Amino acid sequence: MARWAAIDLACWAALTMIVAGQSWVSAGISGNRVTFSDALVDQIEMWVPCALLAPLAVLVALRARVVGRQRAIAIHAGAAIGFALVGGAIMGLLEWALPSTEIQRSMWTVVGRDVVGGLTSFILIYGLIVAAVQAVAYGRESRERQVAAARLQRELAEARLDAVTTQLQPHFLFNTLNAVAALVRSDPTQAERTIARLSDLLRYALASVDDGLTTLHDEVRFLTTYVEIQRARFGERLGVTMAVDPAAERAVVPRLLLQPIVENAIRHGISPRAAPGHIAVQVRREGDQLRIAVRDDGVGLPASGSLREGVGLTATRARLRQEYADDHEFTLGPAPGGGTLATLRIPFRPDRDARPEGRA
């Protein structure tokens, strides 16, 4: 309260000094001999009542904002008249106590004249105070609405991301367990080694990360372990090569970004045929973009040219929209020479937190 009172007095004191200075300069230009002290006294008589009554006007304006329109109009009408009458009376008392001329008049004469003469001016000043309060209040409410909308949008985005991640993790887990289950029957020793790798994958896939992001370096390590599990299942039928640009490894990407794309290539490209197949993963930085290409030489897309995307690719597309909005590209089409080519372009965002290697 003391702080606002000090600000109120400071503002009105500054206004008094400015207007007094203008009056003094104008009088000098017009040839009238007026001292600065006389000009200052004239302005003190006018603006001190405003300084004293302004806090009350602010309180009335704030109160009127929370009532109905008709009631607010009545409140402002009464407050404006009261502001003008009291302000004029205070101005008259100050003029009588601190006369700017040598002519002495009775207090009631001076007060009555200033109440009548200052009625319009004080009503106008009250209106300006109310308008200022309304402008500040509306500005503050607008900022609060923007903050609330941004918070709501962020919470909605986080909820959507959580829903997609919750859908993707069980999908990954079940498919990987199926691969291990196939090995248990055909190669129990290899199944034991695969289960050990699976534990590493599960720690990474099920880790609780608030932003759902990781480095490309960690994502490639995760994908490498996943590919080893799939190789144990398919044997010589599956070949995978990875070419990762070192300049791209520090990029920040969504977690479980590469695995669903490679899984799609294995499931729909390599698995349906008996002959060996190969998958090539290429990641490189192109300016401010990160380009990821996953190509397989498998059976290719259906004759219709389109593939019904499962949980993995559907969740991947949803996460990309959530993270990058329209600033990304994800296409799935025929590869030159046969097979399927998945191409992904996302903004290159360097890892500024310097996540330690081996976090997975």
N, C-alpha and C positions, 0 to 999 in steps of 0.2 A: 504494500500500500504506500509506504513512504517513497519507494522508488518511483511509482507512477505519479505521485504528487510532485516530486522533484522534476520529472519529465514535463509535467503539465506547466509548472511555473517557468521552467526553462524555455519552453516553446513560446509561451505568451510573452515572456520578457524579451525574447529575440524579436518577436513580431513588433512589440512596442518600440524597441530601439530602431528597427528598420523603418517603420512608418514615421517615427519622430524625425529621423534623419532625412527622409524624403520631404517632409513638411518644411523642415528648416532650409533645405537646399532650394525648394520651390519658392519659399518666401524670399530668399536672398536673390534669386533670379528675377523675381517680379519687383524688386526694389524695396520690399518691406523689411524693416529692421526688427527681426525676431531672433532672440537668443535660442540656443539649442535647449537650454533648461526650460524655457517657456514652451517650446514645442514638445519637449519630453513630458512636461506636466499635463499638457492637453491630451496626449496619448495615454498616459497613465490613467487619467479619469475615464477613458473609454475602454481600455483593455483589461484593467484590473478586475472589473466586474465579470468579464468573460472568463478570466483565469479562475476566479472563485466559483463560478457557476458551471463551468465546463464539465467537471467530474460528475455533477448531478445530471447534466444533460446526457452524458455518456451512459450512466446507469439507466436512465429512463429509456434511451434508445435501445439498449440491450434487452431491457424488460419488454419493450413493445415488440421485439422480434419474435417472442415466444407466445404471443397471444393472437387472437383472431384479427383479421384485417380491419373490421369496423371498430373494434376496441382499440386497436393500435392507432387509428386515425384520431379517435377521441383523446387518447393519452397524449399524442403529439400536439394536438390543438391546445389542450389545457397547459401542457408543459411549455409550449412556445410562448403563450401569453404570460405565464408565470415567470419565465426566463426574462421576457422583455420588461415586465413591471419591476421585478426585483433588480434586474440589471440597471434600469434607468434610475431607480432609487439610490442604488449604491453609487452610480456615476454622479448623481446630484450631490450626495453627501461628500464625495471626494472633491467635487468642484467647489463646494462651499467651504470645505476645510482647507483645500489647497487652491485658492483662487489664482487663475492665470492673469487676471486683470486687477486693477486697484479699486474697481467698483464693488462695494460690499452690498450684498442683498440678503434677505432673510433666507434661512435654510429651507423653509417650506416652498418659497418661491422658486428657488433653484431646483429643488427636488421635483416639484411639479412640472416645471418646464422640461427637465431632462427625461422624466418618465414619458411625457407626451411626445417630445421631439425624438427620443431614441427608440420609440416603439417599433418602427419598421426596421431599423438597423439591427436591433437585438433579435427580432424574429428571424431576420435573414441569417444572422450569425448562428442562431440555434439550428436553422435548417442546414447550414454548412457543416456544423458539428455532427448532426444526425447522418448526413450524407457520407461524411468521412468514416463514421462508425460502421455504417452499412457496407461501405466499400472494403474496409479492413476485414469485417466479419465474413463477407462473401468470399474474399480472397482466401481467408484461412479455411473456410469450409470447402472451397474448391481444392485446395492443396490436400486437405484431409481425405476428400473423396478420391483424389488421384492416388494417394498413398494406399487407401483401403482397396481401391480397384487393382492396384499393382500387387498388393499382398494377396488378394483373392485369386488373381491370375496365376501368381507363383504357386499358391497352394493347390490350385486346380492342376497346374502342370505337374507338380510333384505327385499328386494323386494319380494322374494318368500314367506317369512314368512308373510309379510303384505297381500299378495294375498290369502294365505291360511286362515289367520285370518279373512280377509274380507268375505271370503266364509263361514267360520264356524259361525260367529256371527249371520248373518241373519237366517241361518239354525236353530240355537238354539232358536232364538227369535220366529220364526214362529211356531215351534213345541210347545213351551211353551204357546204361545197365543192360539193355538188349544186346549191345555188342559184346559185353563181358559174358552174358549168359550163353551166347553162341560159342564162345571160347571154352567155357567150362565143360561142354560136351566134347569138343574136338581136341582141345589142347589144355589140360588142366594146369600144366606148369606155366604156360604163357598166360593163362587166366590169372594166376597169382601175381605175376609181374604187372599185368594190366590193372589189377585192382589197386596196386600200389600207386600207379600213375593216376588212377581215378581219384584217389584221395587228394592228390594235388589239385586236380581239376575242381573238385567239389569245394575245396577251401577258397579257390578263386571265384567260382561261379556263385557261391552262396554267401560270399563276404558281404557285410553290411557297409555300403558306401553311400553317403548321403546324396552326392551329386550324380551317381551312376556313371562316372567317368574314370578313365585310366589312361596310361600312356600306351602308345602303339607298341613300344618295346615289350611291355607286360602282356599286351593282347597277343602279340606274335608268339611269345613264350607259351601262353595258354593254348594257342592254336597248335603249336608244335606237339605239345603233350596229347592233345585231342587226336591229332593225325597219327601219332604212334599207337594209340589205342585202336584206331580204325585199321591201321596196317596189320596189327596183330590179328584182326578179324579177317581181313581180305587177303593177307599174304601178298604174293606176287601180283595179284590182280590190281593192286592200287599203288600208284606211284605219285608222289607229291613233291613239287619243287617250290621253293619260296625265294623270291628276289625282293629284298627290302632295302630301299634307299636309306643309308645311314642318316641322311639329313632329315628323314621323316620319322625316325624312331622316337624323337622327343615330342611328337605331336600328341595332343590329348584327344581321345576318341571315346565314344560310348563303350561301356563294357559289353562283352559278348557280341561284338560287331561282326567279326570275321567268321566265327564258328558257324552261325546259321547259314551263311552263304556257302561255305565249304561243305557243310553237311548236306545242303541241297544238291550240290554237284555230285557228291558221293551217292546219295539216295536215288536221285533221278537220272544221273548220267552214267555212273560206273556200275552200280549195283545191278541194274536190269540185264546186263549182258555178261556173257561168260568170259569174253576176251579181256586181257588186261587193259586198264585205263590209266590215264594220267591227268593230274590236276596241276595247273600252274597258277601260283599266287604271286602277283606283282604289286608292289606298293612303292610309290615314289611321290616326291613333292614337285609340284608344278606351280612355281610362284607362290601365291597365297592360297593355293588349293592342294588338297591331298587326294591323289588318284589311286584307287584300289581296283584291280582287275583280277577276277577269278575265272579261269578258263578250263573247261574239261573237254576231252575228246570222246565223250560218251555218246549215248543214243540221240542226244539233241532234244529239242522241243517237240511236242506232239505235232501232228500234221496240221492242226488248226493254227499253229504258230504261237499258242499261248499255253501257259502252265498254271494250273490251279495251285496257288501258293498256300502252303501250310502255315502252322503256327509260327515257325522260325522266321520265315521271310515277312510274314504279315507283321509280326512284332518288330522286326528290324525296321520296316518302313514306318511304323508308328513312332518308334523311338527317334528316327531321323527327323521326322516332321516336328516332333516335340522339341528336339534339341536345336535344329537349324531352320525351322520353318520352311520357307521356299528356297533357302540358300543351300541347296544340295541337289544331287542328281543320282538316281539309282535306276539302272536299266538292266533288263534281263532279256537276252535275245540270242539268235544263232551266232555261233562263232565261225569265222572264216575257215573253211576246210572241214567243217563238221563239229558237232558238239555244241556247247552252250557257253556264252560269255556273259558274266555279270560284271557290270562296271559301276563304280561308286565314286562320286566326287563330293567332297565336303570341305569346308573351310579349314585351312591349316592354322591350328591354335597351339602355339608352343606351350610346353609344360613349364610354368613359371614357379611351381612349388617344388621343383626338383625332387619328385618322388624317388625314393631309393629303389635301385634295381632289386629284383627278386622279391617284390612285395607279394607276389602271388604265392 
